Amino acid sequence: MEKRNYRSIKLADSLQGINKNLVNKFGKIDYIIHSKWFEIVGSFFVKHTQAEKITVMSKFSEDGKKQHQEKTLYVNVAPAVAVEFQHFQNKILEKINYFFGYQAIHHIKIHQNFTPKHSEISSKTIIKPDTSLFNQKKIEINDTTLKINDKELKKSLMNLGLSIAQNEEN
């Protein structure tokens, strides 16, 4: 009898590499803002805005000693909602700093050039290409999730697998 070469691992362990890459790419503050953006700005602004980057400027006292650093968050905003976003700018800044428990961001700069990179796909509608490779992947994903009893988890894993298969095909 052959010995198994693969062992089962936790889902969190398999995603750990992805999380590390995101943290290294953006930094801790950037990562938290990107991951909590929906909670910070709400469902309306999340469709029309995107947190872009954070810059740090050192502030010096009169004698030339470095006093503190001020961080500015740059946000891309759709021109149609820029005035409304500017109106809520102080509330958004307050929410961001609330997540950190201290004044992590001092200013928000608005750039009116947001265009969505991809449209939202509802969980009910998944685009299914009519190719045999995609159907084969779908069968493999279904076979993998057969022993999962939790319907929500099974559905989420199926959707994740189908979206990955679809992206690999494109």
N, C-alpha and C positions, 0 to 999 in steps of 0.2 A: 504494500500500500504506500502510495506517495505521501510525502509530508507536505503540508500546506505552506506555501511561500508567503501568502498574504494573511494579514491579521486584521480584524475589525478595529476601527479606531473611532473615537468620539467625533461628532460633527464639529464641535468647538476646536478640537485639535487640528482637523483638516483645514479649517478656516483661519487658523492662527497665522499662517504665512501671509495670507491676504491682508489681514489686519495689520501685521507688522509693516508690510509694504506701504499701506496707506499712512500709517503713523510716520514712517520715515520720509515719505514723500511730502506730506503737508506739515508735520509737527503736531504736537498734542493739541494746542488750541485750535488750529485749523481743522484737525480731524474731528474734534468734538463739535465745532460749529457746523461742519459739513454733515455729520451724522445726526445732529439735532435740529437741522434747518427747518424741517416741517414743524416741529414743536415750537420753535422760536418765532417764525413768521406766520404760521397758520396756513390753512388749505388754499386760500386765495393767492397770497403772495408767493407760495411755493411754486405755483404754475408760471409766475411772471418774473421771478428773481432767481439769482444764483450767486452765492458767496464765492468770490473769486480768489482773493489773496489777503494776507495781512502784512503790513509793513511796520517796522519798528523805527522810531526816531528817538534819539537820546536828547533829553532836556538838560541843559547845564545851568548852574547858578551863576551869579555875577562874578564870583571869584574863579570861574572856569572848572569847577569840580562837577562831575556828573551827578545829577540829582536823581532822576528817574527816567524810565522809558515810557513813551506813549505809543500805543499800538492803534493803527488805523485799519479798519476792515473795508475792503473795496467790494462793492456789490454791483453786479450787472442787473439792470432793471429794464423791463420793457417800457418803451416811451409812453405807452398808453396809461401806465399806472405809476409813473415816476413821481408825479405830484402827490399822489396818495401815499406812496411809500415814504416820501420825504416828510409828510405829515405825521406818520407813525414812527419815524426814525428814532426818536428818544425812547419810545416804549420798547422798540426792538433792541436798542442798546441796553436798556435796563434788563430785558429778558436774558440777553447773552451773558451779562455780568452776573445775573442770578444763578445761571447754571454753574458758573465757576466759583461763586461765593466771594469774589473780590472783583475789583475793576480790571478785568482782563483786556477789554477793548475800550479805548477812550473816544474814538471818533468813527463815523461811518461816512465813506465817500461813495456817491452814487454815479455809476456810468450807465448812460441810456443806450445800451446796445445788446440787450438780451435777446437771443433767439433760442428756443428750446432745441436741444440736441437730438432728442427723441420724443416721440409722442407717448403718452401713458397707455399701457395695455391693461385693460381691466382683467381681473382674475377669471371672468367668465369667457372672454374672447381671447383665444390664443391663435395666432396665425400659424396654420399648419401647411407647409409646403407639401405638394403631392409627389414626393420622391420616395423611392424604395429605401434609400439610406436613412431618411428621416423616420419612416415607418419602422425600420429595423431598430433604430435607437429608441423609439417609443415603446416597442415590445420589450426591449432590454430594461428600460426604466420601470415599466409596469411589473416585470418579473422581479426586479430588485425590491420593489416596495410592497410585494404581496403579503409579507409577514408583519407589516406595520398595522397595528390595531387602531391607532388614533387617526380618525378620518381627516382632521385638519392638517396634521403633520404629513400624512400621505399625499393629500392634495397639494400642499406647498412643495413637497419634494418632486412631485410629478411636474408641476409648473416650472420649477427651477430646472429640472432636467430637460424639459422640452424647450425652454428658452435657450439653454446652453447648446442643445443640439441644433436649434435654428440658427444661432449665431455662428456655429462651426460651419454650417452649410453655406452661409453667406460669405 
